[in-house]
């Protein structure tokens, strides 16, 4: 029997809306956009405070990588897809087809895209960097306007570097 795991939650304000972050004692387990009002959710878990700081620096163009330990909940297939996402360089994009190739199964484009849509840790696991083969944005569970914002932010920071 496993010991109980306790989760802390914090609402983080970003330039593209509020995000709800969840962590256990050792890892970030979830980061997602929320349009709901969450009163009084402000855990001072050190990981969540560090996440808030790293996100602030990311949106200010001062940070291109995140140092936090992640533990997304998903199937083994999804976790492998999310690991593949983490290999896309900051400011870069790849197509869903290229992602499936990097994943090791070029025929799994739809399954890979579906796993991207279930990514529980937005921005840190950068599914926003995957676009359609023709160059269109494709989908994004946080909303296409947010995906467009994130890609433009990273592209602009790369120009200045």
N, C-alpha and C positions, 0 to 999 in steps of 0.2 A: 504494500500500500504506500503510495506516494504521500509525502507531507503536503499540507494545504499550501497552495501558492496564492500570495496576495498580490493584487494589482493596484497600482496607483494611477490616477488620471489627472491630466492637466489640459486646460484649454489654452491654446497658443494663438495669439493674433498675428496674422501675416498680411502682407500687402494684397494677397488674393483671397482673403477670408479667414475665418476662424478654423483652427484645426484641433482635433481632439487626439491627444497622445496618451498612450497607455504603456506602462512599464511594470515589470516585476522587480524583484530585488537586484537582478543582474543584467537585464536586457530591455531594449525597446521592443514591444510586441505589436504595436499598432500606431499608425499615424494617418489620419484621414480628415478630409474636409467635412465640416458640419455647418449646416445653415440653421440648426436649432439653437435655442437659447439654453445655456447650461450655467445655472447660477451656482456659485460657490465651489466649482470644480477647479481647485488650484493646489494640487499636491505639491509639496516641496521635495519630492523624491529627487536626489542629486542627479540621476540620469535624465529626468524630465527637465530639470533646470538647465542642464548642459545642452540638451536637445533644443530648448528654446533659444539659448545663446548661439548655438551653431546655425539654427535656422535664420536668426536675425542677421548673422554675418553672411550667410548664403545670399539672402535677399539684398544685402548691401553690396554684394559683389566682392566680398573679402574672403570668402571660403568656397572652395570648389569640391572638397571632399568632406565626408563626415567620419568621425572617429568612434561613434557609439556602437556598442555591441547590439546586434539585431537578432531577434528570434521570431520570425514571422510564422504564424500557424497556418499550415497547409499540407497538402499531400506531398509525398516524395517528388512526384512529377512537377508540381507547382514550385516547390522549393528549388529544384534544379533550374527551372525556367528563370526564377528570380535571381539565382546566382549568375545566370547568363546576362541578365539585365545589368548587373553590377559591373560588368566588363566594358560597358559602353562609356567611352570617355566623356568627361564634362564638356558640354557644348557640342557634342557630336550627336548624330542620329544614325539609325540603321532602319531598314525595312523589316516588316514582320517576317518576310521570307529569309532575309539574312539572319535574323535572330533564330529562326528555326534551324538554319544551317549551322550556326555557331553552337546551338543546343545539341546538335548531333543527329537531328532527324528532319531533313529538308521537307518531308511530306507532312509534317505536323504543324503547318502554319496556323491552321484554325485553332488547334489545341493550345499552341503557344500563345496566340492572341487571347484566348479565353483565360489562360492562366495569368496573363498580364492584367486583365480586367479584375482579377481577384486579389491582386497585390494588396496586402494589408498595411504596407508601410510606404505611403506616397513620398515622393521626392528623394528620400534616402535610397530606396530601391527604384531607380529612375525609369519607370515604364513610360514616362512622358517623352523619352528620347527615341521611342519607336514610332515610325511613321509608315504610311502606306507606300507600296512599291512605286506608285506614280508620283510620289512626292507630297500627296495630301496628308493632312494630319492624322487620319484614321480616327480611332476612338480614344476616349479618356474618361474614366469613371468620375473624375473631379470636374468635368466639364471642359469642352474644347477651348474655351477662352482661357482657362487656367493653363492648359497645355501650351497654348500659343504664348502666353506670358512667360512661362518657365523656359521655353526654348529661346525666346527673344532675349531674356535676361542672360542666359548662359552664352549666347552668341555675342552679345554686347560686351560681356566681361572678357571673353576670349579675344575680341578685337583689341581691347585695351592692354592685354597682357603681352 
